[in-house]
Amino acid sequence: MTDGTGSTVVQVRHSAVAGSLGNGIWATTNPGGSFTAFVVDRSAVLANAGSGILAQGANALVHIGSSTVVGNGAGLNTASGGQILLIPEQPGHR
């Protein structure tokens, strides 16, 4: 969560995010807060009790590419203006 003046960008690559009692990946900002973004690439988000991925707040953004989100309490969710964008598969991208 960010609520100050600095932006946060987190990259999750070749990873598994699993077994959380809450959300797997949660990009969140307070009203008027700084930009928070996640890039999730070639990863699995599974078996979390809450949302697999949640983008919450007007300045929260998650980009997802070549990844699996399955078996969570909920899959992909947005709230309060958050955004989740899918990166199209590129030929030859591995």
N, CA, C and O atoms as a GROMACS GRO file, in nm:
protein
  376
    1MET      N    1   0.085  -0.118   0.000
    1MET     CA    2   0.000   0.000   0.000
    1MET      C    3   0.089   0.123   0.000
    1MET      O    4   0.190   0.128   0.071
    2THR      N    5   0.051   0.221  -0.080
    2THR     CA    6   0.123   0.348  -0.077
    2THR      C    7   0.026   0.460  -0.044
    2THR      O    8  -0.088   0.460  -0.090
    3ASP      N    9   0.072   0.553   0.035
    3ASP     CA   10  -0.009   0.672   0.064
    3ASP      C   11   0.079   0.795   0.072
    3ASP      O   12   0.033   0.901   0.115
    4GLY      N   13   0.204   0.783   0.032
    4GLY     CA   14   0.298   0.894   0.035
    4GLY      C   15   0.320   0.950  -0.103
    4GLY      O   16   0.232   0.946  -0.188
    5THR      N   17   0.440   1.002  -0.125
    5THR     CA   18   0.470   1.067  -0.252
    5THR      C   19   0.547   0.979  -0.350
    5THR      O   20   0.559   1.015  -0.467
    6GLY      N   21   0.600   0.866  -0.306
    6GLY     CA   22   0.679   0.780  -0.394
    6GLY      C   23   0.595   0.669  -0.454
    6GLY      O   24   0.510   0.611  -0.387
    7SER      N   25   0.620   0.640  -0.580
    7SER     CA   26   0.552   0.530  -0.647
    7SER      C   27   0.621   0.398  -0.617
    7SER      O   28   0.739   0.394  -0.584
    8THR      N   29   0.544   0.288  -0.630
    8THR     CA   30   0.598   0.155  -0.608
    8THR      C   31   0.563   0.068  -0.728
    8THR      O   32   0.448   0.061  -0.769
    9VAL      N   33   0.665   0.000  -0.783
    9VAL     CA   34   0.643  -0.096  -0.891
    9VAL      C   35   0.713  -0.225  -0.850
    9VAL      O   36   0.833  -0.226  -0.822
   10VAL      N   37   0.637  -0.335  -0.848
   10VAL     CA   38   0.689  -0.466  -0.807
   10VAL      C   39   0.677  -0.560  -0.926
   10VAL      O   40   0.572  -0.568  -0.989
   11GLN      N   41   0.784  -0.634  -0.956
   11GLN     CA   42   0.780  -0.734  -1.062
   11GLN      C   43   0.785  -0.873  -1.001
   11GLN      O   44   0.872  -0.904  -0.920
   12VAL      N   45   0.689  -0.956  -1.040
   12VAL     CA   46   0.682  -1.094  -0.994
   12VAL      C   47   0.700  -1.180  -1.118
   12VAL      O   48   0.612  -1.185  -1.204
   13ARG      N   49   0.815  -1.249  -1.128
   13ARG     CA   50   0.845  -1.330  -1.246
   13ARG      C   51   0.889  -1.470  -1.204
   13ARG      O   52   0.962  -1.488  -1.107
   14HIS      N   53   0.844  -1.568  -1.280
   14HIS     CA   54   0.881  -1.708  -1.256
   14HIS      C   55   0.860  -1.744  -1.109
   14HIS      O   56   0.950  -1.800  -1.045
   15SER      N   57   0.744  -1.713  -1.056
   15SER     CA   58   0.719  -1.732  -0.912
   15SER      C   59   0.584  -1.798  -0.889
   15SER      O   60   0.500  -1.805  -0.978
   16ALA      N   61   0.566  -1.848  -0.766
   16ALA     CA   62   0.436  -1.897  -0.720
   16ALA      C   63   0.397  -1.817  -0.596
   16ALA      O   64   0.476  -1.800  -0.503
   17VAL      N   65   0.274  -1.768  -0.597
   17VAL     CA   66   0.218  -1.698  -0.482
   17VAL      C   67   0.101  -1.784  -0.438
   17VAL      O   68  -0.003  -1.786  -0.503
   18ALA      N   69   0.117  -1.856  -0.326
   18ALA     CA   70   0.019  -1.958  -0.290
   18ALA      C   71  -0.001  -1.968  -0.139
   18ALA      O   72   0.090  -1.940  -0.060
   19GLY      N   73  -0.123  -2.008  -0.101
   19GLY     CA   74  -0.151  -2.045   0.036
   19GLY      C   75  -0.170  -1.931   0.134
   19GLY      O   76  -0.163  -1.952   0.255
   20SER      N   77  -0.196  -1.811   0.086
   20SER     CA   78  -0.218  -1.698   0.177
   20SER      C   79  -0.357  -1.708   0.240
   20SER      O   80  -0.451  -1.755   0.177
   21LEU      N   81  -0.369  -1.665   0.364
   21LEU     CA   82  -0.500  -1.658   0.429
   21LEU      C   83  -0.579  -1.537   0.382
   21LEU      O   84  -0.698  -1.525   0.411
   22GLY      N   85  -0.513  -1.447   0.308
   22GLY     CA   86  -0.579  -1.330   0.250
   22GLY      C   87  -0.566  -1.334   0.099
   22GLY      O   88  -0.582  -1.440   0.038
   23ASN      N   89  -0.539  -1.219   0.039
   23ASN     CA   90  -0.520  -1.209  -0.106
   23ASN      C   91  -0.380  -1.256  -0.144
   23ASN      O   92  -0.286  -1.244  -0.065
   24GLY      N   93  -0.367  -1.309  -0.265
   24GLY     CA   94  -0.235  -1.350  -0.313
   24GLY      C   95  -0.149  -1.228  -0.344
   24GLY      O   96  -0.046  -1.206  -0.281
   25ILE      N   97  -0.192  -1.148  -0.442
   25ILE     CA   98  -0.124  -1.024  -0.479
   25ILE      C   99  -0.225  -0.913  -0.463
   25ILE      O  100  -0.336  -0.920  -0.516
   26TRP      N  101  -0.185  -0.808  -0.390
   26TRP     CA  102  -0.279  -0.701  -0.358
   26TRP      C  103  -0.212  -0.566  -0.380
   26TRP      O  104  -0.131  -0.522  -0.300
   27ALA      N  105  -0.248  -0.503  -0.491
   27ALA     CA  106  -0.200  -0.367  -0.518
   27ALA      C  107  -0.306  -0.271  -0.464
   27ALA      O  108  -0.420  -0.274  -0.509
   28THR      N  109  -0.270  -0.188  -0.370
   28THR     CA  110  -0.369  -0.100  -0.308
   28THR      C  111  -0.312   0.039  -0.284
   28THR      O  112  -0.194   0.054  -0.252
   29THR      N  113  -0.396   0.138  -0.299
   29THR     CA  114  -0.358   0.276  -0.270
   29THR      C  115  -0.470   0.344  -0.193
   29THR      O  116  -0.587   0.310  -0.208
   30ASN      N  117  -0.433   0.438  -0.110
   30ASN     CA  118  -0.531   0.522  -0.042
   30ASN      C  119  -0.575   0.634  -0.136
   30ASN      O  120  -0.502   0.666  -0.230
   31PRO      N  121  -0.692   0.694  -0.115
   31PRO     CA  122  -0.734   0.807  -0.198
   31PRO      C  123  -0.627   0.917  -0.198
   31PRO      O  124  -0.582   0.960  -0.092
   32GLY      N  125  -0.587   0.960  -0.316
   32GLY     CA  126  -0.484   1.062  -0.328
   32GLY      C  127  -0.343   1.011  -0.309
   32GLY      O  128  -0.248   1.088  -0.314
   33GLY      N  129  -0.328   0.879  -0.288
   33GLY     CA  130  -0.196   0.820  -0.263
   33GLY      C  131  -0.118   0.803  -0.392
   33GLY      O  132  -0.169   0.830  -0.501
   34SER      N  133   0.003   0.758  -0.379
   34SER     CA  134   0.093   0.738  -0.493
   34SER      C  135   0.054   0.616  -0.572
   34SER      O  136  -0.028   0.535  -0.530
   35PHE      N  137   0.114   0.603  -0.688
   35PHE     CA  138   0.093   0.494  -0.782
   35PHE      C  139   0.154   0.365  -0.729
   35PHE      O  140   0.267   0.364  -0.682
   36THR      N  141   0.077   0.255  -0.736
   36THR     CA  142   0.127   0.123  -0.700
   36THR      C  143   0.097   0.028  -0.815
   36THR      O  144  -0.016   0.020  -0.861
   37ALA      N  145   0.200  -0.045  -0.862
   37ALA     CA  146   0.180  -0.137  -0.973
   37ALA      C  147   0.253  -0.269  -0.949
   37ALA      O  148   0.358  -0.272  -0.886
   38PHE      N  149   0.194  -0.376  -1.000
   38PHE     CA  150   0.257  -0.507  -1.004
   38PHE      C  151   0.263  -0.551  -1.149
   38PHE      O  152   0.169  -0.527  -1.226
   39VAL      N  153   0.372  -0.616  -1.188
   39VAL     CA  154   0.383  -0.685  -1.315
   39VAL      C  155   0.399  -0.833  -1.280
   39VAL      O  156   0.497  -0.872  -1.217
   40VAL      N  157   0.303  -0.914  -1.321
   40VAL     CA  158   0.305  -1.056  -1.290
   40VAL      C  159   0.327  -1.130  -1.422
   40VAL      O  160   0.242  -1.126  -1.511
   41ASP      N  161   0.442  -1.195  -1.436
   41ASP     CA  162   0.479  -1.258  -1.563
   41ASP      C  163   0.530  -1.399  -1.538
   41ASP      O  164   0.616  -1.422  -1.452
   42ARG      N  165   0.476  -1.494  -1.615
   42ARG     CA  166   0.517  -1.634  -1.606
   42ARG      C  167   0.516  -1.685  -1.462
   42ARG      O  168   0.612  -1.744  -1.414
   43SER      N  169   0.404  -1.659  -1.394
   43SER     CA  170   0.390  -1.696  -1.253
   43SER      C  171   0.255  -1.764  -1.229
   43SER      O  172   0.166  -1.760  -1.314
   44ALA      N  173   0.243  -1.827  -1.113
   44ALA     CA  174   0.118  -1.890  -1.072
   44ALA      C  175   0.071  -1.826  -0.941
   44ALA      O  176   0.148  -1.809  -0.847
   45VAL      N  177  -0.056  -1.793  -0.938
   45VAL     CA  178  -0.119  -1.738  -0.817
   45VAL      C  179  -0.232  -1.834  -0.784
   45VAL      O  180  -0.334  -1.837  -0.853
   46LEU      N  181  -0.216  -1.913  -0.677
   46LEU     CA  182  -0.311  -2.020  -0.651
   46LEU      C  183  -0.331  -2.048  -0.504
   46LEU      O  184  -0.244  -2.022  -0.420
   47ALA      N  185  -0.449  -2.101  -0.473
   47ALA     CA  186  -0.483  -2.150  -0.339
   47ALA      C  187  -0.472  -2.043  -0.231
   47ALA      O  188  -0.430  -2.073  -0.119
   48ASN      N  189  -0.509  -1.920  -0.264
   48ASN     CA  190  -0.516  -1.813  -0.164
   48ASN      C  191  -0.661  -1.799  -0.119
   48ASN      O  192  -0.752  -1.817  -0.200
   49ALA      N  193  -0.683  -1.768   0.008
   49ALA     CA  194  -0.820  -1.763   0.062
   49ALA      C  195  -0.900  -1.646   0.005
   49ALA      O  196  -1.021  -1.659  -0.014
   50GLY      N  197  -0.836  -1.534  -0.021
   50GLY     CA  198  -0.904  -1.417  -0.077
   50GLY      C  199  -0.893  -1.416  -0.228
   50GLY      O  200  -0.896  -1.520  -0.292
   51SER      N  201  -0.879  -1.297  -0.284
   51SER     CA  202  -0.861  -1.283  -0.427
   51SER      C  203  -0.724  -1.334  -0.468
   51SER      O  204  -0.626  -1.318  -0.394
   52GLY      N  205  -0.716  -1.396  -0.584
   52GLY     CA  206  -0.584  -1.431  -0.636
   52GLY      C  207  -0.505  -1.303  -0.661
   52GLY      O  208  -0.390  -1.290  -0.618
   53ILE      N  209  -0.568  -1.208  -0.730
   53ILE     CA  210  -0.508  -1.077  -0.755
   53ILE      C  211  -0.615  -0.971  -0.734
   53ILE      O  212  -0.724  -0.981  -0.788
   54LEU      N  213  -0.583  -0.869  -0.654
   54LEU     CA  214  -0.674  -0.759  -0.626
   54LEU      C  215  -0.603  -0.626  -0.652
   54LEU      O  216  -0.495  -0.602  -0.599
   55ALA      N  217  -0.665  -0.540  -0.733
   55ALA     CA  218  -0.617  -0.403  -0.755
   55ALA      C  219  -0.721  -0.311  -0.693
   55ALA      O  220  -0.835  -0.304  -0.739
   56GLN      N  221  -0.682  -0.240  -0.588
   56GLN     CA  222  -0.778  -0.158  -0.512
   56GLN      C  223  -0.727  -0.015  -0.500
   56GLN      O  224  -0.619   0.009  -0.446
   57GLY      N  225  -0.805   0.079  -0.549
   57GLY     CA  226  -0.770   0.219  -0.542
   57GLY      C  227  -0.741   0.274  -0.680
   57GLY      O  228  -0.696   0.202  -0.769
   58ALA      N  229  -0.768   0.404  -0.698
   58ALA     CA  230  -0.757   0.466  -0.830
   58ALA      C  231  -0.617   0.461  -0.888
   58ALA      O  232  -0.601   0.466  -1.010
   59ASN      N  233  -0.516   0.452  -0.805
   59ASN     CA  234  -0.376   0.449  -0.853
   59ASN      C  235  -0.314   0.310  -0.841
   59ASN      O  236  -0.192   0.298  -0.836
   60ALA      N  237  -0.397   0.206  -0.837
   60ALA     CA  238  -0.348   0.068  -0.828
   60ALA      C  239  -0.364  -0.001  -0.964
   60ALA      O  240  -0.471   0.005  -1.024
   61LEU      N  241  -0.258  -0.066  -1.010
   61LEU     CA  242  -0.258  -0.130  -1.142
   61LEU      C  243  -0.181  -0.261  -1.134
   61LEU      O  244  -0.075  -0.268  -1.072
   62VAL      N  245  -0.235  -0.364  -1.199
   62VAL     CA  246  -0.166  -0.492  -1.212
   62VAL      C  247  -0.165  -0.532  -1.359
   62VAL      O  248  -0.270  -0.534  -1.423
   63HIS      N  249  -0.047  -0.563  -1.413
   63HIS     CA  250  -0.032  -0.618  -1.548
   63HIS      C  251  -0.004  -0.767  -1.532
   63HIS      O  252   0.080  -0.806  -1.451
   64ILE      N  253  -0.075  -0.851  -1.609
   64ILE     CA  254  -0.057  -0.996  -1.601
   64ILE      C  255  -0.024  -1.050  -1.741
   64ILE      O  256  -0.093  -1.020  -1.838
   65GLY      N  257   0.083  -1.130  -1.749
   65GLY     CA  258   0.119  -1.194  -1.874
   65GLY      C  259   0.168  -1.336  -1.852
   65GLY      O  260   0.244  -1.362  -1.759
   66SER      N  261   0.123  -1.428  -1.936
   66SER     CA  262   0.170  -1.567  -1.934
   66SER      C  263   0.166  -1.627  -1.794
   66SER      O  264   0.260  -1.695  -1.753
   67SER      N  265   0.057  -1.604  -1.721
   67SER     CA  266   0.046  -1.649  -1.583
   67SER      C  267  -0.086  -1.721  -1.560
   67SER      O  268  -0.179  -1.709  -1.640
   68THR      N  269  -0.092  -1.796  -1.450
   68THR     CA  270  -0.211  -1.870  -1.412
   68THR      C  271  -0.262  -1.820  -1.279
   68THR      O  272  -0.185  -1.804  -1.184
   69VAL      N  273  -0.392  -1.794  -1.273
   69VAL     CA  274  -0.458  -1.755  -1.147
   69VAL      C  275  -0.574  -1.853  -1.129
   69VAL      O  276  -0.673  -1.846  -1.202
   70VAL      N  277  -0.562  -1.944  -1.032
   70VAL     CA  278  -0.660  -2.052  -1.020
   70VAL      C  279  -0.672  -2.099  -0.875
   70VAL      O  280  -0.575  -2.095  -0.800
   71GLY      N  281  -0.792  -2.144  -0.837
   71GLY     CA  282  -0.813  -2.207  -0.707
   71GLY      C  283  -0.808  -2.112  -0.588
   71GLY      O  284  -0.780  -2.155  -0.476
   72ASN      N  285  -0.834  -1.984  -0.611
   72ASN     CA  286  -0.836  -1.887  -0.502
   72ASN      C  287  -0.981  -1.866  -0.457
   72ASN      O  288  -1.074  -1.913  -0.522
   73GLY      N  289  -1.000  -1.796  -0.344
   73GLY     CA  290  -1.135  -1.764  -0.300
   73GLY      C  291  -1.211  -1.688  -0.407
   73GLY      O  292  -1.330  -1.710  -0.426
   74ALA      N  293  -1.142  -1.600  -0.476
   74ALA     CA  294  -1.193  -1.528  -0.594
   74ALA      C  295  -1.074  -1.514  -0.689
   74ALA      O  296  -0.960  -1.526  -0.646
   75GLY      N  297  -1.099  -1.490  -0.815
   75GLY     CA  298  -0.990  -1.485  -0.912
   75GLY      C  299  -0.926  -1.347  -0.922
   75GLY      O  300  -0.843  -1.310  -0.839
   76LEU      N  301  -0.966  -1.272  -1.024
   76LEU     CA  302  -0.914  -1.137  -1.047
   76LEU      C  303  -1.021  -1.038  -1.003
   76LEU      O  304  -1.136  -1.046  -1.048
   77ASN      N  305  -0.984  -0.944  -0.916
   77ASN     CA  306  -1.082  -0.846  -0.867
   77ASN      C  307  -1.024  -0.707  -0.867
   77ASN      O  308  -0.905  -0.686  -0.846
   78THR      N  309  -1.113  -0.610  -0.892
   78THR     CA  310  -1.078  -0.469  -0.880
   78THR      C  311  -1.177  -0.402  -0.786
   78THR      O  312  -1.291  -0.448  -0.772
   79ALA      N  313  -1.133  -0.293  -0.723
   79ALA     CA  314  -1.221  -0.216  -0.635
   79ALA      C  315  -1.176  -0.071  -0.635
   79ALA      O  316  -1.057  -0.042  -0.648
   80SER      N  317  -1.269   0.019  -0.621
   80SER     CA  318  -1.241   0.162  -0.603
   80SER      C  319  -1.153   0.219  -0.715
   80SER      O  320  -1.068   0.304  -0.689
   81GLY      N  321  -1.173   0.173  -0.838
   81GLY     CA  322  -1.099   0.229  -0.951
   81GLY      C  323  -0.970   0.158  -0.987
   81GLY      O  324  -0.902   0.202  -1.080
   82GLY      N  325  -0.933   0.052  -0.917
   82GLY     CA  326  -0.812  -0.024  -0.951
   82GLY      C  327  -0.828  -0.091  -1.087
   82GLY      O  328  -0.940  -0.111  -1.133
   83GLN      N  329  -0.716  -0.125  -1.151
   83GLN     CA  330  -0.720  -0.185  -1.284
   83GLN      C  331  -0.632  -0.309  -1.292
   83GLN      O  332  -0.524  -0.315  -1.233
   84ILE      N  333  -0.680  -0.407  -1.366
   84ILE     CA  334  -0.602  -0.525  -1.400
   84ILE      C  335  -0.600  -0.534  -1.552
   84ILE      O  336  -0.705  -0.539  -1.616
   85LEU      N  337  -0.480  -0.537  -1.610
   85LEU     CA  338  -0.464  -0.542  -1.755
   85LEU      C  339  -0.387  -0.668  -1.793
   85LEU      O  340  -0.289  -0.704  -1.729
   86LEU      N  341  -0.434  -0.734  -1.898
   86LEU     CA  342  -0.367  -0.854  -1.946
   86LEU      C  343  -0.272  -0.818  -2.059
   86LEU      O  344  -0.308  -0.744  -2.150
   87ILE      N  345  -0.151  -0.870  -2.051
   87ILE     CA  346  -0.049  -0.849  -2.154
   87ILE      C  347  -0.067  -0.959  -2.258
   87ILE      O  348  -0.057  -1.076  -2.222
   88PRO      N  349  -0.093  -0.926  -2.385
   88PRO     CA  350  -0.111  -1.029  -2.486
   88PRO      C  351   0.014  -1.114  -2.503
   88PRO      O  352   0.126  -1.066  -2.491
   89GLU      N  353  -0.007  -1.241  -2.531
   89GLU     CA  354   0.104  -1.334  -2.557
   89GLU      C  355   0.176  -1.293  -2.684
   89GLU      O  356   0.113  -1.267  -2.787
   90GLN      N  357   0.307  -1.287  -2.678
   90GLN     CA  358   0.389  -1.252  -2.793
   90GLN      C  359   0.447  -1.379  -2.854
   90GLN      O  360   0.499  -1.464  -2.782
   91PRO      N  361   0.439  -1.394  -2.987
   91PRO     CA  362   0.499  -1.513  -3.051
   91PRO      C  363   0.647  -1.525  -3.015
   91PRO      O  364   0.722  -1.428  -3.025
   92GLY      N  365   0.688  -1.643  -2.975
   92GLY     CA  366   0.828  -1.666  -2.942
   92GLY      C  367   0.868  -1.618  -2.804
   92GLY      O  368   0.985  -1.633  -2.766
   93HIS      N  369   0.776  -1.561  -2.726
   93HIS     CA  370   0.806  -1.511  -2.591
   93HIS      C  371   0.804  -1.628  -2.494
   93HIS      O  372   0.704  -1.699  -2.483
   94ARG      N  373   0.914  -1.647  -2.423
   94ARG     CA  374   0.922  -1.753  -2.323
   94ARG      C  375   0.992  -1.704  -2.202
   94ARG      O  376   1.009  -1.779  -2.106
   0.00000   0.00000   0.00000
